Amino acid sequence: MQSSLPSLASIENWPVPHAAAAVVRADGALAGSHGPTDRRFPLASVTKPLAAYAVLVAYEEGAIDLDEPAGPEGATVRHLLAHTSGLAFDENRVTAAPGTRRIYSNTGFEALGDHVAKATDIPFAEYLHQAVLEPLGMVNTTLDGSPAKDGVSTVDDLVRFAAEVQAPRLLDARTVLEAMTVAYPGVTGILPGYGHQRPNDWGLGFEIRDGKSPHWTGATSSPRAFGHFGQSGTFLWIDPDAGAACVALTDRAFGPWAIEAWPPFTDAVLADLRAR
C-alpha cells in the first residue's frame, strides 16, 4: 500500500527484512500507510500499552482499583503501571521501595496480568481480548504469553488502537488523560536503549517524552508525545500537539539501526502533517 504521506515511504530504506507503518489522525482518519500493513509482527514491549489499556478497563469496570495493593509489598496497581513498583526488569526481585525509582519492569506487567486475572476470574489474554481487542475490531492481534512482551499484531490493528487512545470509546477520556500524564513526577531511571534519564517520565503504561534526550521519537516531537517502543523493532507514538499517532512495525531487533533511523523518520512524518 502506498502512502499519501511521502515520509512513510522512507521505511523502504530501513535495514530490515520487512517494515510497515501508518499514521492516523485524532479524528480516526488514516493519514497514510506504507508496506504490508496486514502482516503480523511480534510487538515485544509495544504489547504493554495494550495490556495497560485492559487494566484501565478493569479499573473502570470496578474489578480493581488503581491504588489497591498489587505486586511487591507496599506497591499498588498504579505503581506497576508506572514502572515504580521497585520490581527488577525481568525477575521477581525487589530493588527499590515503591515510588522511588523508575525501574522498567517486564515482571511488573506480568504481576498486573496476574492481578487482573485473579480479580476478574478471567485469564488475562482473554480479558484483553474481550475488553480491548474485540471491541476495536483488532482481529489479527493476539497475546500468546506475557502481557509485557508477547503480543503479535498488524499495523492495521494498531491504527485502530491508536485512534481509540486519541478519541476514547472504551474508556472515559479522563482515565486516558491520567494514563498520558506523568505518574510520580521527578523519578529518575534508565530508559532501555537510551540510558539514564533525569527525570524518566512515564504515565500509566505509556512512556512520556517530555525533555528526554536521547530519545526514540523526533527532535520536533511534542514534550506531550507518549507511546512505547519494542525490542522487536516496533514503535507506537501519539503526539497530542500534532493531532496524530504513528505506528511502525519491523522484524529486526531494536539496535543502532533504529536509534539512527527512527528520530528523522518521526520528524519527517511531523513535517508532512504540518504541511497539510
N, C-alpha and C positions, 0 to 999 in steps of 0.2 A: 504494500500500500504506500502510495506516495503522499508526501506531506504538503499541506498548504502553508507550513512554516518552514522556510528554507533551512533554518538552523538544524532541524531534526535530521536532515539527510546526512549531517556530519558523522552520525554513528557509523556510517559506512567506512569511515577511516579509523575506527577504533580497532585495536589489535585483538579482536575476539572472534571466535567461530561464528556466533550468532548474536544479534542485538535487535531489540525493538524498543520503540519509545513513542510517547504520546503526550500531548498537553490538553488539559480540559479546563475550561473557564469556570468561574464561580457559579455561573448560571446553568452549568451542566453541559454546555455546548462543547463539542470536540473542536479544538483549535487546529489540530493537526496530528498526524501519526506517521510513523515510518517503520518499515521492517515487518516481520511476522508477528503481528500483534495478537494472533490467536495461538501462538506457540507457548507451551507450558515450560516455565523456568523454575528451578529451585530459588526460593526467595531469601534463604538464610535469615538474617535478622530483620528484614522487611516484614517477616511474619509478626514481629512484636506489635506494630500498630494495629494490625487486625485483631490480635489477641486482646490488646488493651481495650479496643472498642467493645469487644464482647464482655469484658469485665465491667465496663461502664454501663452496658445494657443490664447486666445482673444487678448493678447498683441501683439503676433507675427502677428496676422491677421490684426492688426491696429484698432481693435474695441475700445481698451483702451490704455492708456499709464501708465507705472509704476509710473510716477511722477505726474500724474494728481490728483486733489483733489478727495478724497473719504473718507467717514466716517466723524468723527468729524472735526470741524474747524481746519485748518492747517495740517491735515493728508492727506496722499496720499495712492494710491493702494499699494505702496511698504511698507509703514508703517503698513498697515493692514496685509499684508502677513507675515511681520516680527514680529508681535505682539508688535509693538511700537507706535500704534496709540493713546494710552492713554485710550482706552475704557476698562471698567471693564470686569471681567471674564464672567459674564452671565447676565449683564443688560446694558441697553443703557445709561450709565453714564460715564462721562469723569473723570478720576482720576489722570491724569498726562499730561503734554504737550507732543505732538508728538516727538518721537525720544529720550526721556529722560529716560524711564524705559521700561523694558521688562515685560509687563503685559499680560500674556497668556489670550486670549480672544475669547470665542465662538462667542460673539457678533460681534467682528471684522470680523470673517469669514462669518457671516450672512450678514454683510454690504457688503462684497466682492461679495457674491452671488447676492445681490440686485443690486449692481453697474453693474455687467456684464449683468444681465438680462435686465436692462434698456438700456445699451449701444447697446446690440445686438437684443433687442426685442424678446428674446427667454427665457422662464423660465429656471432658472439655472440648474435644474435637467436635462432638455432636452439638454441644451448646453453641460453639462458634458457628457451626453450620446453620442452626435454627435461628440464632439471634442476629447474624450479620450476613453470611454468605447467601443464604436462600432468599431473604427479603430483597437483597440488592441484585439478585439475578447473577451472582458470581458462580456460574455453573461449572467453570473449569478450575476452581480453586479448592484445594484440599489441605487439611492438616494431617500429616502422616507421622506424627510423633510429638516432639517437644513444641510447646507454644512459644518457645523462644526463637526457634530457628528452622522448623521442619515444614513450613508452608510451601506449597507449589501453586503457581498461578500464571496468568497471562496479563499482558498489558491491557487488553480489552477489559478484563475483570477489575484490575486495579484502577482503571479510569472510573469505573462505577463507584469504587470505594472513595477515590479522591473527590468525586463530585459530591458524595454523601457528606464527607467531612466539611466541605465548603458550604453546603446548604443542607443541614442535618434533617433527616426524617425519622431515623431510628432512635435518636437521642434528642433531648432538649438542647437547644442552642447554647444554653448557659453551661451545660455539662461539657460540651465541646470547647467552649471558651476556656473553661478551667483546665482542660487537657492540654491546651496550647499556651497556657500561662505558666511561668516559672514556678515550680514547686520547690520549697526550701531554698530561697534565693541566697546567693553568696557562697554556696557549697562548691568546693573545688574537687577536681578529679581528672582522670585520664579519659579522653575520648579515643576509643580504639582506632589505631591507624594514624592518629593526629597528635598524640602526646598530651601533656598536662595542660589543662585549661583552667584559668582563674577569672571568673567562675566557670564551672562546667554546667551550664543551664539545661534543664530538662523540664518538661511538663509531665503529664500522666501518660506514659507510653510513647511520647513523641520527643525527639531531641529538638531543642530550640537554638537557632543560630546565634542570636544576639551579636556580640562582638568577637566571637571566636576566630582565632587565626593561628595556624592554617585551618581550613575547613573544606568540606567536600562540596558545598554549594558555591555560588559565584561571588565575585567581588562586589557585584551590584545587587546581590540578593538582599532583601529587607532584613533587618535585625529580627523582625517578627516571623520570618520564614521558619518552618518547622517540618519535621519528617523523620526519615530514617534511611540508612544505607545498610547493605548486607555484604557479608564476606564472599558471597557468590557473584559479586559484580553487579549489584542491583541497587536502585535507589528510588525513593518517592519523596518529593518535596512539595510543600504547599506554601505559597507566598501570598498572604492576605493583601499586601500592598499592590501586588501585580494582578490580583484577582484571578489567579490561575494556579494549577498544580501540574507537575511533570512526573512521569513515570519512565524509568529506563531499566530494562532487564537484559542481562547478558549471561553467557555461560562460561565466563572466565573469572577465576577467583580475583577478588579485590587485591590490588597491589600498586606499585608505582605507576603503572599504565593508567589506572583510574584516578589517582591523585593528580596526574598530569592532564587527563582528558576531561574530567567532569566539570571543573570550575569554568573553563572557557565555553564549554557546551552550554552550561546554565546561563552564562552571561549573554550568549548569542540568542538563546531562547527568549530571555527577558527583553533583549533589544528588539527582536521580532514582534513581541507582544506590544511593546511601546509604540512601534511604528504603525500599528493597525488602529 
